[in-house]
């Protein structure tokens, strides 16, 4: 090993790269963030990125997983709140990254790995909502539809700007129509 290279744990370096990418993806956008920019922000050589991530889409998935996992660690504290409040909380958790929602939808057609991530994300959100809808006494036969509708409402609200009152009204409307 060269004298100027220091040993860094692989997981630690991957985390540094993910954090640098996350900041760039959120601040300047996915398309405007080149792998060279990410490497510079992470203080590594550009080819180093490919030791940790197959391509930019895989790096995006790592960033998305990091953001989702951070929110899901906080979610248990919301589980006793009313369902409308839980849904608004979930919406607010992802607002800081709403530009990445558009990126995911744009990349779905071009990247099987992004398409798979998106499908899995939807399944996870629908599972969370299904559990909460069950606890809230929603009729069993209506739960799959209401969970899907709420998932799409949250995703739509992330893609299209609305004020808090409108967001709450839309979420309440879906919950009332069950």
C-alpha positions as CSV (number, residue, x, y, z in Angstrom):
1,X,0.0,0.0,0.0
2,X,1.3,3.5,-0.8
3,X,2.6,5.5,2.1
4,X,0.1,8.3,1.5
5,X,-2.9,6.0,1.7
6,X,-4.5,5.5,5.0
7,X,-6.6,2.5,6.0
8,X,-10.2,3.4,6.1
9,X,-13.0,1.0,7.0
10,X,-15.0,0.1,3.8
11,X,-18.4,0.8,5.5
12,X,-17.1,4.2,6.8
13,X,-15.9,5.2,3.4
14,X,-19.1,4.1,1.7
15,X,-21.0,6.2,4.3
16,X,-18.8,9.3,3.6
17,X,-19.5,8.9,-0.1
18,X,-23.3,8.4,0.5
19,X,-23.4,11.5,2.7
20,X,-21.5,13.6,0.1
21,X,-23.8,12.3,-2.7
22,X,-26.9,12.9,-0.6
23,X,-25.9,16.5,0.0
24,X,-25.3,17.1,-3.7
25,X,-28.4,15.3,-4.8
26,X,-30.6,17.4,-2.5
27,X,-28.8,20.7,-3.1
28,X,-28.1,20.7,-6.8
29,X,-30.1,17.6,-8.0
30,X,-29.2,14.2,-9.2
31,X,-28.7,15.1,-12.9
32,X,-26.5,18.1,-12.0
33,X,-24.3,16.0,-9.6
34,X,-21.6,14.2,-11.6
35,X,-19.7,11.3,-10.2
36,X,-16.6,13.6,-10.3
37,X,-18.4,16.2,-8.1
38,X,-19.4,13.5,-5.7
39,X,-15.9,12.1,-5.5
40,X,-14.5,15.6,-4.9
41,X,-17.1,16.2,-2.1
42,X,-16.2,12.8,-0.6
43,X,-12.5,13.6,-0.9
44,X,-11.8,10.5,-3.0
45,X,-10.6,9.8,-6.5
46,X,-13.4,9.5,-9.0
47,X,-12.7,5.8,-9.7
48,X,-12.9,5.1,-6.0
49,X,-16.7,5.5,-6.2
50,X,-16.9,2.5,-8.4
51,X,-15.3,0.3,-5.7
52,X,-18.3,1.0,-3.6
53,X,-21.1,1.6,-6.0
54,X,-21.7,0.0,-9.4
55,X,-23.0,3.2,-10.9
56,X,-24.8,6.5,-10.1
57,X,-28.2,4.8,-9.8
58,X,-26.8,2.4,-7.1
59,X,-25.4,5.4,-5.3
60,X,-28.9,7.0,-5.5
61,X,-30.5,3.9,-4.1
62,X,-28.0,3.9,-1.2
63,X,-28.9,7.6,-0.5
64,X,-32.6,6.8,-0.7
65,X,-32.2,3.8,1.7
66,X,-30.3,6.0,4.1
67,X,-33.1,8.6,4.1
68,X,-35.9,6.1,4.4
69,X,-34.1,4.2,7.2
70,X,-33.5,7.4,9.2
71,X,-37.2,8.1,9.0
72,X,-38.3,4.6,9.9
73,X,-36.2,4.7,13.0
74,X,-38.3,7.7,14.1
75,X,-41.6,6.2,13.1
76,X,-42.4,4.1,16.2
77,X,-42.8,7.3,18.2
78,X,-45.7,8.2,15.8
79,X,-47.6,4.9,15.8
80,X,-49.9,6.0,18.6
81,X,-50.9,9.2,16.9
82,X,-54.1,9.6,14.8
83,X,-53.6,8.2,11.3
84,X,-53.9,11.6,9.6
85,X,-51.1,12.9,11.8
86,X,-49.0,9.9,11.0
87,X,-49.5,10.4,7.3
88,X,-48.7,14.1,7.5
89,X,-45.6,13.2,9.5
90,X,-44.5,10.7,6.9
91,X,-45.1,13.3,4.2
92,X,-43.0,15.9,6.1
93,X,-40.2,13.4,6.5
94,X,-39.7,13.1,2.8
95,X,-40.3,16.8,1.9
96,X,-36.6,17.6,2.2
97,X,-35.9,15.1,-0.6
98,X,-38.9,15.8,-2.8
99,X,-36.6,16.5,-5.8
100,X,-35.4,12.9,-5.4
101,X,-39.0,11.7,-5.9
102,X,-39.0,13.2,-9.4
103,X,-35.6,11.7,-10.0
104,X,-36.8,8.2,-9.1
105,X,-39.8,8.5,-11.4
106,X,-37.7,9.7,-14.2
107,X,-35.1,7.0,-13.7
108,X,-37.7,4.1,-13.4
109,X,-37.8,3.7,-17.2
110,X,-34.1,3.6,-17.6
111,X,-32.9,1.7,-14.5
112,X,-34.3,-1.7,-13.4
113,X,-32.6,-1.2,-10.0
114,X,-34.4,2.1,-9.5
115,X,-37.7,0.6,-10.6
116,X,-37.2,-2.3,-8.1
117,X,-36.4,0.2,-5.3
118,X,-39.5,2.2,-6.1
119,X,-41.7,-0.9,-6.1
120,X,-40.2,-2.0,-2.8
121,X,-40.7,1.5,-1.3
122,X,-44.4,1.4,-2.3
123,X,-44.8,-2.0,-0.7
124,X,-43.1,-0.8,2.5
125,X,-45.3,2.3,2.8
126,X,-48.5,0.3,2.0
127,X,-47.5,-2.3,4.7
128,X,-47.1,0.4,7.3
129,X,-50.4,2.0,6.3
130,X,-52.1,-1.4,6.2
131,X,-51.1,-2.1,9.8
132,X,-52.3,1.3,10.9
133,X,-55.5,1.2,9.0
134,X,-56.3,-2.2,10.6
135,X,-55.6,-0.7,14.1
136,X,-57.9,2.2,13.2
137,X,-60.8,-0.1,12.4
138,X,-60.9,0.4,8.6
139,X,-63.0,-2.5,7.1
140,X,-60.6,-5.3,6.0
141,X,-61.9,-5.3,2.4
142,X,-61.2,-1.6,2.1
143,X,-57.7,-1.6,3.5
144,X,-55.7,-2.4,0.3
145,X,-57.4,0.4,-1.6
146,X,-57.1,3.0,1.1
147,X,-53.4,2.1,1.7
148,X,-52.7,2.4,-2.0
149,X,-54.6,5.7,-2.3
150,X,-52.8,7.2,0.7
151,X,-49.5,6.1,-0.8
152,X,-50.3,7.8,-4.0
153,X,-51.6,10.9,-2.3
154,X,-48.4,11.2,-0.3
155,X,-46.3,10.7,-3.4
156,X,-48.4,13.2,-5.3
157,X,-48.1,15.8,-2.5
158,X,-44.3,15.4,-2.6
159,X,-44.3,16.0,-6.4
160,X,-46.8,18.9,-6.4
161,X,-46.6,21.8,-3.9
162,X,-49.7,22.3,-1.6
163,X,-50.1,24.2,1.6
164,X,-50.5,22.3,4.9
165,X,-54.3,22.8,5.0
166,X,-54.7,21.3,1.5
167,X,-52.5,18.4,2.4
168,X,-54.5,17.6,5.5
169,X,-57.8,17.9,3.6
170,X,-56.6,15.5,0.9
171,X,-55.4,12.9,3.5
172,X,-58.6,13.3,5.5
173,X,-60.7,12.9,2.4
174,X,-59.0,9.6,1.5
175,X,-59.5,8.3,5.1
176,X,-63.2,9.4,5.1
177,X,-64.0,7.7,1.8
178,X,-63.1,4.3,3.1
